[in-house]
Amino acid sequence: MVEKLVHWLSKEARYRIVEVLMSTRSERELAKDLGVTSTAIYKYLERKTHPSDTTIARALKILNEYEKERVYKLVADDIISAIEELLNNVPQDSPQLRRYVLDRLEYMLKKFNKLT
């Protein structure tokens, strides 16, 4: 499940996840925990390259309790932003497609409300 989730995260969200993890770890510690090099961590922080799906999946598994809320809010905001972009780009002259997208979103909200 985590693999599918991280695949859809933006590059910016990936960078920000690394930044959250760096707030409580050294570059060397984080590199070891994520199974990458210190150079890779440096490149993520400088936004020269973005963390892979595998790296972000590992990041989600090593979160400390106090990091989880920040990171999962970041993930939620990123996904919501992508959904907003989708809604803004569904053609106005395609009412069936617009209805389909809205129906799917309503379904997900109902499903989510049952979990809470």
TAJO-V596307 format. One record per run of one state. SS is the DSSP state (H for helix, E for strand, C for the rest). FROM is the first residue (numbers start at 0). LEN is the number of residues. If there is no record, write none. Layout:
# TAJO-V596307
SS;FROM;LEN, SS;FROM;LEN
This chain:
# TAJO-V596307
C;0;1, H;1;6, C;7;3, H;10;12, C;22;4, H;26;8, C;34;3, H;37;8, C;45;7, H;52;9, C;61;3, H;64;25, C;89;5, H;94;21, C;115;1
